[in-house]
Each structure stands twice: as C-alpha cells, then as structure tokens.
Amino acid sequence: MKKFASRTLLIAVAVACLVSAAFAFSVGGKEMVLNGTGSRSIFMLGSVYYAFLYVPDTLKGKDGTEILEADAPMSVVLLIDSGMLTRDRFFKAIREGFEKAAGAGYATDQAEAFLSLFGDVEMKKGDYVYLSYDPASGLAASLQPAGGAAKFFGTIPGLGFKKALYAIWLGPNPVQESCKNGMLGR
C-alpha cells in the first residue's frame, strides 16, 4: 500500500509540473495560478482523475473553507486518468459528492441541472473537464477531449452552487481527504 501511495504521489507531482505551464489561463479577467493538484484514486483501480485547483494569487495557499466561501474567479480542472470512469460512474460520484457536501452545509438544488449540462457525453482517459467559476456569470462546465476541440456545456449561476460543487473536493467531508490536501497544496 505504501508503494502504491508513493507511486500515486510521484505521478501527481509529475503531472502537476507538466500541466501547470500548459494551463496558464484566466477566469473572469483574472489570471489564475495553480494552487495544488490532488489525485482521486480507488483501491485496486488506482488513479481515476487528477484534480487541479486554480485560484487568483490572493487565494493561493488558503484553506478549503476560505476558497469555498470566496466569491472570486477560480477553476477546478479534472484530468481523466482511467478508462473505468464512464458517464454513469461520473454522474453517480458527483451525486454522492453533492450529498456529502449538503451534509457539511453546502446544499444545492441545482445538482441535476448541472449534470444535465453534460448530456450524453462519455469521458475518456486523457479528457479534461473544466469547472470554472466567474462571479459575474456562475460556474461554467466544459470538456476538452484528448486530441479534440473543447466543448462548452453551459453555466449554472450563483455562488451557492459553486460552493456546493467545490465542496465535493474541498469541503469538510470531501470525496477523498488526500485529494483535498493535494488541491490545497499540502
């Protein structure tokens, strides 16, 4: 188990180094910086995806609650790292994440509206999912297929929705504590 954890950490660090320069971007007119990278892994399957948290420089290094509560541009980028992550499994995991977030005080009634943005899209290893929040418009979801053109899915308005979605990874009861710690740069 120790060897598996060390290997996963090494891969996450390598991916973060490679990806951070490639994903220099801005949200809502603000330049984003990489805060940290976490790996969502499942026993016996290994890494399912890497989660990159991009924030304005003023939020870099802050704790999960400060980032969740901030009404500032930011982005969570998921790099799909497993062919085992189907659309149905992704939807199930997001629904379960919203339930955990609600139990921690970050409830939303827009979970199904968010999932409906993805339509019938199947995610594949190497795809990027962008979940970018701009206070002026809300949380935008898009997909960059491996080797393909980006697809914008739509936007869910409101800070409350951003808090609920990001609480899946950064809240008091995250999907995986080690993923949260990585995203927070710990």
BADO-193176 format. One record per atom (N, C-alpha, C, O): residue number from 1; residue in one letter; x, z negated, y negated. Coordinates in pm, whole numbers, plus 32768, in hexadecimal, padded with zeros to 4 digits. Atoms other than C-alpha are relative to their C-alpha. Last residue first. Layout:
! BADO-193176
NUM|A|X|Z|Y
...
//
This chain:
! BADO-193176
186|R|7FC5|807C|7FC9
186|R|7FD5|7F7E|780A
186|R|804F|801C|807D
186|R|8087|7FC0|80B8
185|G|7F6F|7FFF|8012
185|G|7F94|80BD|7743
185|G|8045|7F83|8033
185|G|80B2|7F62|8006
184|L|7FDF|8057|8072
184|L|7E1F|807F|771B
184|L|8096|7FF5|7FEA
184|L|80C3|7FAC|7F92
183|M|8038|7FC0|8077
183|M|7DD2|81A9|77FB
183|M|801F|7FB0|7F81
183|M|802B|7FE8|7F15
182|G|7FB1|7F8A|801F
182|G|7EBE|8118|7901
182|G|7FD0|8045|7F81
182|G|8021|806E|7F2E
181|N|7F7E|802C|8034
181|N|7E17|7FC4|78F3
181|N|8059|8076|7FDB
181|N|809D|8073|7F75
180|K|8013|8035|8087
180|K|7CBF|8062|7917
180|K|8087|7FD9|7FC3
180|K|80A6|7FFE|7F52
179|C|8018|7F89|8053
179|C|7D31|812A|7A48
179|C|7FEE|7FD6|7F6E
179|C|8027|8014|7F14
178|S|7F7D|7FC0|8016
178|S|7DC5|7FED|7AE0
178|S|7FF3|807F|7FAD
178|S|804E|80A0|7F60
177|E|7FB0|804C|8060
177|E|7C7B|7F35|7AAA
177|E|8087|8043|7FE5
177|E|80B4|8045|7F72
176|Q|7F86|802A|7FBB
176|Q|7BAA|803E|7B5B
176|Q|805D|7FC0|7F99
176|Q|8082|7FFF|7F36
175|V|8005|7FC2|7F7C
175|V|7A43|809F|7B03
175|V|807B|7FD9|8054
175|V|8071|7FCA|80CE
174|P|7FE2|7F71|7FF3
174|P|7A54|7FAD|79E1
174|P|7FF8|8031|8090
174|P|7FF5|7FE2|80EE
173|N|8013|7FEC|7F70
173|N|799F|7E5C|79C2
173|N|8019|8094|8020
173|N|7FBC|80DC|8045
172|P|7FDC|807B|7FB9
172|P|7A0B|7DDE|786A
172|P|7FF5|800B|8098
172|P|8034|7FBE|80E0
171|G|8053|8077|8014
171|G|7A01|7F41|77E2
171|G|802F|7F87|804F
171|G|8093|7F8E|8098
170|L|7FBD|8060|8059
170|L|7B15|8047|77CF
170|L|7FB5|7F7C|7FEE
170|L|7FE7|7F22|7FAB
169|W|7F70|800E|7FE9
169|W|7ACA|813D|78E9
169|W|803E|7F8B|7FB5
169|W|809E|7F4E|7FE5
168|I|7FE9|7FE5|7F72
168|I|794F|813B|790A
168|I|8093|7FE9|8022
168|I|80B3|7FB4|808C
167|A|7FFC|8081|7FBB
167|A|7947|8098|77B2
167|A|8012|8011|8096
167|A|803C|7FB5|80DB
166|Y|7F74|802D|7FFB
166|Y|79A2|81F2|7728
166|Y|800E|7F78|8044
166|Y|8079|7F58|8078
165|L|7FB0|7FA6|7FAD
165|L|7848|8272|7784
165|L|808F|7FCD|800D
165|L|80C3|7FC4|807C
164|A|802C|800A|7F75
164|A|7786|8144|7700
164|A|8056|8058|805C
164|A|807E|802C|80C8
163|K|7FDA|8084|7FCB
163|K|784E|812F|75BC
163|K|7FDE|7FF6|8094
163|K|8030|7FC9|80E4
162|K|7F6E|7FFF|7FEC
162|K|782E|82A5|757E
162|K|802E|7F7C|803C
162|K|8080|7F7B|8098
161|F|7FE5|7FB3|7F87
161|F|76B4|828A|75B3
161|F|8096|8005|801D
161|F|80BF|7FF6|8091
160|G|802C|804B|7F8B
160|G|7695|8170|74B9
160|G|801B|804A|8082
160|G|8043|800D|80E5
159|L|7F94|805B|7FD7
159|L|7764|822E|73B9
159|L|7FDB|7FB3|807E
159|L|8031|7F9B|80D2
158|G|8006|8091|800B
158|G|765A|833A|73A8
158|G|8077|7FB3|8036
158|G|80AD|7FD2|80A0
157|P|7FE2|8047|807D
157|P|7615|84A3|73FE
157|P|8005|7F68|8012
157|P|7FCC|7F30|8070
156|I|8060|806F|8001
156|I|7635|854C|7554
156|I|8021|7FAD|7F84
156|I|8090|7F79|7F79
155|T|7FDF|807E|8044
155|T|76E3|869B|7530
155|T|7F8E|7F9D|800F
155|T|7F19|7FC1|8007
154|G|805E|8037|8061
154|G|76EA|87DB|75FB
154|G|802E|7F7A|7FCC
154|G|809A|7F49|7FEE
153|F|8081|8020|7FC3
153|F|7785|888E|7723
153|F|7F99|7FCF|7F9C
153|F|7F22|7FED|7FAA
152|F|803C|806F|804A
152|F|78AD|8945|7689
152|F|7F76|7FE7|8039
152|F|7F25|8043|8044
151|K|8092|7FF8|800A
151|K|795D|8A1D|778C
151|K|7FCE|7F83|7FB8
151|K|7FE4|7F13|7FE6
150|A|8049|807D|8015
150|A|7AD3|8A5A|7770
150|A|7F6B|801A|7FF3
150|A|7F40|8080|7FBD
149|A|8028|801A|808B
149|A|7B5E|8B9F|77FA
149|A|7FAD|7F80|7FF8
149|A|7F61|7F60|8053
148|G|8074|7FBB|8038
148|G|7C09|8BA4|794B
148|G|7FE5|7FDA|7F70
148|G|802C|7F89|7F35
147|G|7FE9|7F71|8012
147|G|7D55|8B58|79F5
147|G|7F8C|804C|7FC3
147|G|7F8D|80C7|7FC4
146|A|7F74|7FDC|7FE7
146|A|7CE4|8A04|7A72
146|A|800C|8097|7FF5
146|A|7FCF|80E1|8042
145|P|7FDD|7FE6|7F74
145|P|7B8A|89DC|79DD
145|P|8093|8026|800D
145|P|80CC|8061|7FB2
144|Q|7F9A|7F96|8002
144|Q|7B7A|8945|787F
144|Q|8027|8017|8093
144|Q|8078|7FCC|80C9
143|L|7FAF|7FF1|7F87
143|L|7A37|8880|7871
143|L|8061|8073|7FEB
143|L|803B|80DE|7FBC
142|S|7FD7|7F78|7FE0
142|S|7979|87FE|7744
142|S|8059|7FFE|807A
142|S|808B|7F95|80A3
141|A|7FCB|7FEE|7F79
141|A|78B7|86CC|76D5
141|A|8023|8092|8016
141|A|7FD6|80EC|7FF3
140|A|8004|7F76|7FCD
140|A|7881|866D|7569
140|A|8040|8005|8089
140|A|80AA|7FC9|80A0
139|L|7FA2|7FE9|7F93
139|L|7832|8507|7506
139|L|7FEC|808B|803B
139|L|7F82|80AB|8070
138|G|8019|8042|7F80
138|G|778F|84DD|73B4
138|G|806A|8023|8067
138|G|80D9|804C|8044
137|S|8057|7FB1|7FA8
137|S|7776|85BB|727F
137|S|7FDF|7FBE|8085
137|S|7F79|7FDE|80C0
136|A|805D|7FA9|8048
136|A|780A|850E|714D
136|A|7F9D|8047|805C
136|A|7F30|806B|8030
135|P|806E|804D|803C
135|P|78A7|83EE|7210
135|P|7F97|8057|7FB9
135|P|7F22|8031|7FB2
134|D|7FF1|7FED|8091
134|D|7970|84E8|72E1
134|D|7F8A|7FB6|7FC0
134|D|7F17|7FD7|7FDB
133|Y|805F|803D|805C
133|Y|7998|848A|7450
133|Y|8028|8019|7F70
133|Y|809A|8000|7F48
132|S|7FCA|801B|8085
132|S|7A45|8568|754D
132|S|7F94|7FCF|7FA1
132|S|7F2A|800B|7F94
131|L|806E|8053|8030
131|L|79FF|856B|76C3
131|L|802B|7FCA|7F78
131|L|8062|7F5D|7F6D
130|Y|7FE9|803D|8084
130|Y|7ADC|8685|7740
130|Y|7F82|7FB7|7FD5
130|Y|7F15|7FF1|7FD4
129|V|8080|8023|803E
129|V|7AD7|86D9|78B5
129|V|8021|7FB7|7F7F
129|V|8067|7F51|7F81
128|Y|8000|806B|8064
128|Y|7C10|878B|792F
128|Y|7F74|7FED|7FCB
128|Y|7F30|804F|7FA9
127|D|805B|7FF5|8073
127|D|7C17|8857|7A70
127|D|8012|7F88|7FA4
127|D|8036|7F1A|7FD0
126|G|7FBD|7FBB|806E
126|G|7D4C|8850|7B52
126|G|7FA9|8016|7F86
126|G|7FDB|803D|7F1C
125|K|7F7C|8038|801D
125|K|7C8F|87F9|7C8F
125|K|8044|8055|7F95
125|K|8047|80D0|7F9F
124|K|7F98|7FE3|7F9D
124|K|7B32|8885|7C76
124|K|8082|7FBE|7FD6
124|K|8096|7F9D|7F61
123|M|7F78|801C|802E
123|M|79F3|8822|7BC7
123|M|8062|8016|8071
123|M|8044|7FFB|80E6
122|E|7FAF|8046|7F9C
122|E|78AB|88C8|7C20
122|E|808C|7FED|7FC8
122|E|80C7|804B|7F91
121|V|7F6F|7FE9|7FFC
121|V|77C9|8925|7AFD
121|V|8040|7FAB|806D
121|V|8028|7F33|8076
120|D|7FDB|7FF4|7F72
120|D|7653|8917|7B4A
120|D|8096|801A|8012
120|D|80C0|804D|807A
119|G|8047|7F99|7FB3
119|G|75EC|8895|79F7
119|G|8028|8000|8091
119|G|8030|7F97|80D1
118|F|7FA4|7FBF|7FA3
118|F|76FC|87C2|7954
118|F|7FBC|806A|8056
118|F|8000|80B8|8098
117|L|7FAA|7FA3|804A
117|L|7622|876B|7828
117|L|8058|8052|805E
117|L|8079|80C5|8042
116|S|8041|7F7D|8002
116|S|7522|86D5|791A
116|S|8052|8067|7FB2
116|S|8043|80DF|7FC8
115|L|7FE3|7FBA|7F83
115|L|7616|85B7|7958
115|L|7FC1|808B|8002
115|L|7FF9|80E7|803D
114|F|7F72|7FE0|7FFA
114|F|7604|854F|77EB
114|F|8020|8051|807D
114|F|8060|80BA|8075
113|A|7FEE|7F93|8061
113|A|7489|8562|77DD
113|A|8092|802D|8000
113|A|80AF|80A4|7FF8
112|E|802F|7F85|7FBF
112|E|7482|8492|791C
112|E|800B|8078|7FA3
112|E|8028|80E7|7FD0
111|A|7FA8|7FDC|7F90
111|A|755B|8382|7881
111|A|7FD6|8085|803F
111|A|802A|80DC|8057
110|Q|7FDE|7F72|8007
110|Q|749D|837E|7736
110|Q|805A|802F|8072
110|Q|8095|809B|806A
109|D|8071|7FBB|7FC0
109|D|73E5|8232|7754
109|D|801A|8096|8005
109|D|7FC0|80E5|8021
108|T|802E|7F85|8042
108|T|7524|8175|7711
108|T|7F89|8037|804C
108|T|7F7C|8025|80C5
107|A|806A|7FB2|7FC1
107|A|75A3|8016|775E
107|A|7FE2|807E|7FAF
107|A|7FF8|8083|7F36
106|Y|7FF6|7F7A|803A
106|Y|76F1|7F83|76F5
106|Y|7F9B|805D|8043
106|Y|7FC1|80B9|808C
105|G|8035|7FFC|8088
105|G|76BD|7E0C|7729
105|G|8008|8088|7FBB
105|G|7FEE|8091|7F43
104|A|7F9E|803D|8059
104|A|779B|7DD5|785B
104|A|7FD4|8009|7F6E
104|A|8022|7FE9|7F13
103|G|7FF1|808C|7FD9
103|G|767F|7E15|7950
103|G|8062|7FB4|7FA8
103|G|805F|7F39|7FA2
102|A|8079|8044|802F
102|A|7637|7F56|7893
102|A|8007|7F6B|8020
102|A|7FDF|7F18|7FCF
101|A|7FF3|800E|8091
101|A|77A1|7FC6|78C9
101|A|7F87|7FB4|7FC8
101|A|7F96|7F5E|7F71
100|K|7F9D|8069|8018
100|K|7784|7F84|7A3F
100|K|800F|7FE6|7F6A
100|K|8019|7F73|7F3F
99|E|803E|807D|7FD4
99|E|7643|8052|7A4E
99|E|805D|7F8A|7FE7
99|E|8033|7F22|7FB6
98|F|8060|8027|8068
98|F|76E5|8167|797D
98|F|7FBA|7F7C|8024
98|F|7F9F|7F2A|7FCD
97|G|7FB4|8030|8073
97|G|7809|816E|7A71
97|G|7FA6|7FD3|7F8F
97|G|7FBF|7F6D|7F4F
96|E|7FD3|8087|7FDC
96|E|771C|818B|7B99
96|E|804F|7FC2|7F8D
96|E|8043|7F4A|7F72
95|R|8077|8055|8001
95|R|7676|82B5|7AEE
95|R|8025|7F6F|8020
95|R|7FF7|7F12|7FDE
94|I|8024|8017|808D
94|I|77CD|834D|7AA4
94|I|7F84|7FA6|7FF7
94|I|7F80|7F4C|7FA3
93|A|7F9E|805B|803A
93|A|783B|831F|7C0F
93|A|7FDF|7FE0|7F6E
93|A|7FEC|7F6D|7F44
92|K|8018|8085|7FC5
92|K|76FD|83BD|7C96
92|K|805E|7F99|7FC1
92|K|8033|7F2B|7F9F
91|F|807C|8035|8039
91|F|771D|84E4|7BA6
91|F|7FE5|7F72|8034
91|F|7FBF|7F1A|7FE7
90|F|7FE5|801D|808D
90|F|788A|851D|7C08
90|F|7F84|7FC0|7FC1
90|F|7F8F|7F5A|7F7D
89|R|7FAF|807C|8002
89|R|7832|8502|7D79
89|R|8021|7FD7|7F71
89|R|8020|7F60|7F51
88|D|8055|806F|7FD7
88|D|771A|8602|7D4F
88|D|804C|7F7B|7FFE
88|D|8015|7F15|7FD3
87|R|805E|801B|806C
87|R|77F9|86F1|7C8A
87|R|7FAB|7F86|8022
87|R|7F9A|7F2E|7FCE
86|T|806A|7F9C|8013
86|T|7904|86D9|7D96
86|T|7FAA|7FD9|7F89
86|T|7FB5|7F6A|7F54
85|L|805C|8025|806B
85|L|7A42|860A|7D81
85|L|7F9E|8072|7FE7
85|L|7FBB|80CE|7F9A
84|M|806D|8052|7FCA
84|M|7AE5|863E|7ED7
84|M|7F99|7FDB|7F96
84|M|7F2D|7FAA|7FB7
83|G|8069|7FA4|7FD9
83|G|7BBE|875B|7E55
83|G|7F87|7FB7|8038
83|G|7F1F|7FF5|8052
82|S|8029|7FFE|7F75
82|S|7C8B|8651|7DAB
82|S|7F92|8067|8015
82|S|7F38|8076|7FC3
81|D|7F8A|7FFB|7FAA
81|D|7D56|862F|7C6C
81|D|7FDD|8005|8094
81|D|8033|7FF1|80EA
80|I|802E|800C|7F76
80|I|7C51|8673|7B60
80|I|8077|8017|805C
80|I|80BB|807D|8053
79|L|7FC0|7F95|7FB4
79|L|7CF6|863B|7A0E
79|L|7FDA|7FEB|8092
79|L|8006|7F8A|80D0
78|L|7FF0|8014|7F70
78|L|7C09|8569|793D
78|L|8040|807B|803D
78|L|8010|80EB|802A
77|V|7FEB|7F81|7FBA
77|V|7C30|8563|77C3
77|V|8019|7FDF|8092
77|V|8073|7F91|80B3
76|V|7FD5|801B|7F77
76|V|7B9F|843E|76FF
76|V|8009|8089|8043
76|V|7FA9|80D6|8041
75|S|8021|7FAA|7F8F
75|S|7B92|8488|758C
75|S|8033|7FC5|8083
75|S|80A1|7F8E|8089
74|M|7FAB|801D|7F8D
74|M|7B8F|83D7|743E
74|M|7FD4|8058|8074
74|M|7F6B|8099|806D
73|P|7FEA|7F93|7FA1
73|P|7AF8|83F3|72E1
73|P|805E|7FD3|8070
73|P|80BD|7F89|8058
72|A|7F92|7FA8|802A
72|A|7AA0|82A3|7246
72|A|800D|8071|8065
72|A|7FE8|8060|80DA
71|D|804B|7F86|8022
71|D|7974|81BB|7259
71|D|8063|8062|7FC2
71|D|805D|8082|7F4C
70|A|7FD4|7FAF|8073
70|A|7A47|80B3|7305
70|A|7FA9|807C|7FEF
70|A|7F95|80C9|804D
69|E|8050|801E|8076
69|E|7988|7FC7|73EE
69|E|8020|805B|7F89
69|E|7FCF|8067|7F2D
68|L|808E|7FE6|7FE7
68|L|7A11|805A|7530
68|L|7FAD|7FF2|7F82
68|L|7F55|8044|7F67
67|I|8010|7F6F|7FF5
67|I|7B75|8067|74A7
67|I|7F6D|8024|8019
67|I|7F3A|8083|7FDD
66|E|7FEB|7FC6|8085
66|E|7B69|7EFE|7430
66|E|7FEC|8098|8003
66|E|7FB2|80D1|7FA7
65|T|8074|801E|8054
65|T|7AD1|7E92|757C
65|T|800E|803D|7F76
65|T|7FAE|8075|7F41
64|G|8074|7FB0|7FD9
64|G|7BDA|7F42|764B
64|G|7F87|7FEA|7FA7
64|G|7F42|804A|7F83
63|D|803C|8021|7F7F
63|D|7D02|7EAB|7594
63|D|7F80|8052|8017
63|D|7F50|8097|7FBE
62|K|806B|8063|800C
62|K|7DC7|7F55|7480
62|K|7FC3|7FE4|8089
62|K|7FD9|8030|80E8
61|G|7FD6|8083|7FD3
61|G|7F11|8006|74CA
61|G|7F97|7F92|7FF4
61|G|7FB2|7F20|8019
60|K|7F9F|8000|7F92
60|K|7EC3|813C|73FF
60|K|802B|7F71|801F
60|K|8053|7F25|7FC6
59|L|8037|8047|7F8C
59|L|7D8D|8103|7328
59|L|8063|7FF7|8074
59|L|8047|7FB5|80D8
58|T|8029|8087|8028
58|T|7E28|8159|71D4
58|T|7FC6|7FAF|8074
58|T|7FC0|7F34|806B
57|D|7F8C|8059|8001
57|D|7EDD|8284|726F
57|D|7FDA|7F70|7FDF
57|D|801A|7F12|8010
56|P|7FB2|7FF4|807B
56|P|7D8F|8329|72B4
56|P|8071|7F9A|8003
56|P|8067|7F34|8047
55|V|803B|8049|8070
55|V|7D31|831C|7424
55|V|804B|8022|7F7F
55|V|80B9|8058|7F84
54|Y|7FC7|7FD6|8080
54|Y|7D6F|83E4|7561
54|Y|7FB3|7FBB|7F90
54|Y|7F38|7FBB|7F8E
53|L|8047|8030|8075
53|L|7D2A|8343|76B2
53|L|804D|8027|7F83
53|L|80BF|7FFF|7F6F
52|F|7FAB|800B|8077
52|F|7D9A|8407|77E2
52|F|7FAA|7FD1|7F8C
52|F|7F3F|8009|7F74
51|A|804E|8012|807B
51|A|7CE6|83D5|792E
51|A|805F|7FE4|7F8D
51|A|80A7|7F81|7F8D
50|Y|7FB3|804A|8064
50|Y|7D8B|845E|7A68
50|Y|7FAA|7FFB|7F83
50|Y|7F69|805E|7F5F
49|Y|7FE8|7FC3|8083
49|Y|7CA7|84C4|7B82
49|Y|805C|7FA7|7FAE
49|Y|806B|7F30|7FCA
48|V|8075|7FA9|8010
48|V|7C5D|8488|7CF3
48|V|800A|8049|7F7A
48|V|7FEF|80C1|7F71
47|S|802E|7FE8|8089
47|S|7DB1|83F3|7D4C
47|S|7F8B|8062|8000
47|S|7F90|80CC|803F
46|G|7F9C|7FF4|806A
46|G|7DD9|837C|7EB1
46|G|7FC0|8019|7F7A
46|G|7F4F|7FED|7F61
45|L|800A|7F7A|803C
45|L|7CD7|83C5|7FBB
45|L|806C|8017|7F97
45|L|8090|8089|7F7B
44|M|7FF8|7F98|7F9A
44|M|7D19|82A2|80AC
44|M|7FF2|808F|7FC7
44|M|800F|80EF|800E
43|F|7FB5|801E|7F86
43|F|7CB7|819F|7FA6
43|F|7FEF|8070|8066
43|F|7F7F|809E|807E
42|I|8057|8037|7F9A
42|I|7C25|8244|7E71
42|I|8053|7FEF|807E
42|I|809D|8049|80A7
41|S|7FE0|7FE2|7F75
41|S|7CEA|828C|7D38
41|S|7F9F|7FB8|805D
41|S|7F63|7F53|8039
40|R|8071|8031|7FB0
40|R|7C97|82AA|7BCC
40|R|801D|8029|808E
40|R|8020|809F|80B0
39|S|8020|7FB1|7F8A
39|S|7DE5|82D0|7B1B
39|S|7F8C|7FBE|8048
39|S|7F92|7F48|806A
38|G|8021|804B|7F88
38|G|7E18|8255|79BB
38|G|7FE1|805F|8072
38|G|7FC0|80D4|805C
37|T|8034|7FB0|7F91
37|T|7EC8|82F0|7892
37|T|7FE8|7FA6|8078
37|T|803F|7F59|80A0
36|G|7FD5|8021|7F79
36|G|7F0F|8252|7741
36|G|7FBB|8057|8067
36|G|7F5B|809E|8049
35|N|7FFA|8091|7FF7
35|N|7EDE|8259|75C8
35|N|8035|7FD6|8089
35|N|8086|7F79|8093
34|L|801A|8033|7F7A
34|L|7F2E|83C9|759D
34|L|8013|7F6A|8001
34|L|8080|7F38|7FE3
33|V|7F84|8021|7FBA
33|V|7F18|841C|742D
33|V|7FDA|7FCA|8089
33|V|7F70|7F8C|8099
32|M|8005|8062|7F94
32|M|7DF9|84CF|737F
32|M|808B|7FE9|8039
32|M|80DF|8043|803C
31|E|7F9E|7FE8|7F96
31|E|7E09|857D|722E
31|E|7FF8|7F8F|8067
31|E|7FF3|7F19|8043
30|K|7F96|8063|7FF4
30|K|7CCB|854A|7165
30|K|805A|8024|8076
30|K|802B|8046|80E2
29|G|7F9C|7FEF|8068
29|G|7BEF|866B|70F3
29|G|8071|7F9C|8003
29|G|80C7|7F9E|7FAB
28|G|803A|8026|807F
28|G|7AC9|85F5|71C4
28|G|8063|8008|7F8D
28|G|805A|7FBB|7F2E
27|V|8090|8012|7FEF
27|V|7B9F|8608|72FA
27|V|7FCA|7FD2|7F7A
27|V|7FFF|7F73|7F3F
26|S|8046|8058|805E
26|S|7D03|8689|72EC
26|S|7F6C|7FFE|8023
26|S|7F36|805B|805E
25|F|8078|7FC7|803B
25|F|7DEE|8716|73EF
25|F|7FC3|7F9E|7F9D
25|F|7FF2|7F2D|7F8E
24|A|8004|802D|808B
24|A|7F3C|86E9|749C
24|A|7F87|8043|7FC0
24|A|7F7F|80BE|7FBD
23|F|8084|8020|8032
23|F|7EE0|872E|7604
23|F|8002|7FC1|7F76
23|F|7FAD|7F6D|7F57
22|A|8059|7F8D|7FF2
22|A|8014|87E6|7682
22|A|7F77|7FE6|7FC1
22|A|7F32|8045|7F9C
21|A|7FD9|7F99|8061
21|A|80FF|86DC|75FC
21|A|7F9F|8076|8002
21|A|7F82|80B1|7F9B
20|S|800F|8032|8089
20|S|8048|85C4|76B0
20|S|8026|8067|7F98
20|S|7FE2|8073|7F32
19|V|807E|7FDE|8041
19|V|8017|868A|77F1
19|V|7FFC|7FD8|7F6E
19|V|7FBB|801B|7F1E
18|L|8016|7F70|8005
18|L|8177|8693|787C
18|L|7F87|8024|7FAA
18|L|7F8A|8086|7F60
17|C|7F93|7FC4|804D
17|C|81CD|852B|7829
17|C|7FEA|8096|7FEF
17|C|8000|80CD|7F83
16|A|8011|8026|808D
16|A|807A|84AF|789E
16|A|806B|803F|7FA9
16|A|804D|806F|7F3B
15|V|806D|7FAF|8036
15|V|809A|8573|79E4
15|V|7FEC|7FE1|7F6C
15|V|7FD9|803C|7F1C
14|A|7FD0|7F76|800A
14|A|81ED|84D7|7A2B
14|A|7F95|805A|7FC3
14|A|7FB3|80AD|7F6C
13|V|7F9F|7FFB|806D
13|V|816E|8378|79DC
13|V|8031|8090|7FEC
13|V|803C|80BF|7F7B
12|A|8049|8010|807E
12|A|803B|83A8|7AB7
12|A|805D|800A|7F89
12|A|803C|8049|7F24
11|I|8046|7F82|801C
11|I|8110|8431|7BD5
11|I|7FB6|7FF8|7F7B
11|I|7FBA|8056|7F2C
10|L|7F9A|7F9C|8021
10|L|81FA|8305|7BC7
10|L|7FBE|8086|7FDC
10|L|7FE6|80C6|7F7C
9|L|7FCF|801F|8086
9|L|80D3|8214|7BBE
9|L|8066|8067|7FD3
9|L|8061|8094|7F60
8|T|806B|7FDF|805E
8|T|8031|82BB|7CEC
8|T|802C|7FE8|7F71
8|T|8011|8039|7F19
7|R|8008|7F6E|8006
7|R|817A|82B0|7DAD
7|R|7F96|802C|7F9B
7|R|7FAD|8088|7F4D
6|S|7F89|7FD1|8049
6|S|81AC|8141|7D5C
6|S|7FFC|8097|7FEF
6|S|801C|80CB|7F84
5|A|8012|8023|808E
5|A|8047|80EE|7DC4
5|A|8076|8032|7FAD
5|A|8062|8064|7F3F
4|F|806A|7FAB|8036
4|F|806E|81AC|7F0F
4|F|7FEE|7FE6|7F6A
4|F|7FE4|8044|7F1B
3|K|7FC6|7F7A|800D
3|K|81BC|8102|7F59
3|K|7F9B|8060|7FC1
3|K|7FBE|80B2|7F6C
2|K|7FA5|8006|8072
2|K|8121|7FAD|7F15
2|K|803D|8089|7FE5
2|K|804B|80B3|7F72
1|M|8053|8000|8077
1|M|8000|8000|8000
1|M|8057|8000|7F83
1|M|8038|8043|7F20
//
